[in-house]
Amino acid sequence: MEKNNNRLGWLFASPYLIFSTVFFLGPLIWSLYLSFTNWDLISPTYDFVGFKNFTKALGTPGVRSAFWVTYKFMIVFVPIVTAMSLFVAVIVKGLPKLKSVFLIGFFLPYLSSGVVASLIVKGFLSHTSPVQTFLRERLGLDIDWLGGSFSALFVVAMIMAWKFTGYYALILTSGLESIDQEVYEAAAIDGVKDSQRFWKITLPLLYPAIYTTLILSFGATFGIFTEVYQLTGGGPNYATNTWQMEIYSQAFKNLQAGYASAIAIMAAVATFISIFVIRKILEMWGKRNGWV
Amino acid sequence: MVGSNSNIKLRLSIRYLIAIVLLVIMVFPYLYMVLNSLADWSQVDRKLIPTKFTLRSYQWLFTGGETGITRPWIHAFFNSVFVSLISTALMMMFAIMVAYALSKLKFRGRDSINNFVLFHMFFPAIILIIPNFLIIQKVGLFDTYWALIIPKAMSLWGIFMYTNFFKAVPDAFIEAAKLDGASDFKILYKIMMPMSKSITTVVFLFLLMERWTELLWDMIVVRSDGMLTLNVLLSQMFGPYQSYPGPMYAGAVMLTLPIIILFIIFGKKFQEGMQFNLK
């Protein structure tokens, strides 16, 4: 019996074991190896160059920007998406009817392809668009949205916020609903004012759900590619050059496979450490306030 | 609650009003896309709400219009459907199989595999894109459907979701079925699957949506026109066809509508499943 189960277990798990060997462990080692070479993706021979790729990468504006752009995106994107999804969740939560219709409606943007979202935004912000015409003729504002460093970053962050708000609102709504109404009543008796209700009761009890959405939204900033590729190509002047964008350009446009591998490893390390630190900070913040 | 009945009613109406306004703002980009795909070309991207309509943009997609270049939009749409469905089906099948092993079969090494799946899941995947591309190229799968399907046949997130779900199913069910002589395949098919309907909807929709909108991978592993998925084709047309915004919007509608329709059909089930997963 025991032996039989052993075999069956390995059999059932084998698709994953094969897959992770071929598409995870193998590539991981290969990538490490490539990062120490100067391979150009095409020629049959290449040389071992040691740490040259890494030292070279540290000095280029592309890699430096990729490092900082992620955090810039975080600073813009995470507060916006958190505030928006919290607002949506609070508004939708108390509705006796049509709540699921609203939630599903808000979720729809999440289904959009980054290409489609970029297409719409590009049309929306084009020179002749109704929005731009209005800004120009009525308010005298002539903004080149994708040409300015901050505005380009802001536009991409807003597309991301549009996309994720409904998803996070869904998480926050179920968090809000798991809060017992009696807690509010008890607090009212204890003299908690209406103005303090959110900070003293809702936020602490909602902390696990907020923690989830924060981790998800911080994580999402490390994977930004499509919108940037489509709208700005990483520009203007590297202002929206994300890790993925930089790796893609170096590997598949400039054909520097070895160099790009080195950048990919640096990106992975930066991502890993950042997420770890963010998690720790969020946990400390929760513990310090006694929310966890 | 203090306050009269009418006060509560007023508050509720305000909430509904805000919710509706918010919803309209959130869904507006889609509306803008659909309207522009149907708008007369003189009004595309020039009017917030177009007034004159035409089907020319859609016609253009099929014929190539005055450029004379027939772009394989229909073919790309078919590719997207084909690749997404097969990929997603494989992801689901493998996720369920592996999750059953990791949650309900007791075997030596199970805990190590479980930990490894978690490690794999949280590992930043960008390192893998170059070597994975090289593997596809080395084994001669570049520019084939296999290149689009095989590396996207396993979802760690899917394994993770199902493992957690299956863990919650009491072992007693399985032991009872075993006493009746049911095989593990039968248990999986007859007991575990029906019990996990709600989570299956959620996992299926998320995986399908992700596969359907994948850009980076699909962009690097296929080249010829006949192999492109709709998302990649639209992305390729993005720059050069800027002077034809109407057809671009029509292509965007083609890419967006199927997934939204599917989602609305499963909407109720999806929401139940989400509620379950989030608790």
Interface residues (C-beta under 8 A of the other chain):
Chain A: E2 N5 N6 R7 L8 G9 W10 L11 F12 A13 P15 Y16 L17 F19 S20 V22 F23 F24 G26 P27 L28 W30 S31 L34 F87 V88 I91 V92 G94 L95 P96 S100 F102 L103 I104 G105 F106 F107 L108 P109 Y110 L111 S112 S113 G114 V115 V116 A117 S118 L119 I120 V121 K122 G123 F124 S126 T128 S129 P130 V131 T133 W162 T165 G166 L170 I171 S174 G175 S178 A209 F222 F225 T226 Y229 Q230 W243 Q244 I247 Y248 A251 F252 A257 A260 S261 A264 I265 A267 A268 T271 F272 I275
Chain B: L12 R15 Y16 I18 A19 L22 L23 M26 V27 P29 Y30 Y32 M33 N36 V44 D45 R46 K47 L48 F94 M97 V98 Y100 A101 L102 L105 K106 F107 R108 G109 R110 I113 F116 V117 H120 F122 F123 P124 I126 I127 L128 I129 I130 P131 N132 F133 L134 I135 P151 A153 M154 I159 D184 M209 W212 T213 L215 L216 I220 N231 L234 S235 F238 P245 M248 Y249 A252 L255 T256 I259 I260 F263 I264 G267 K268 F270 Q271 M274 Q275 L278 K279
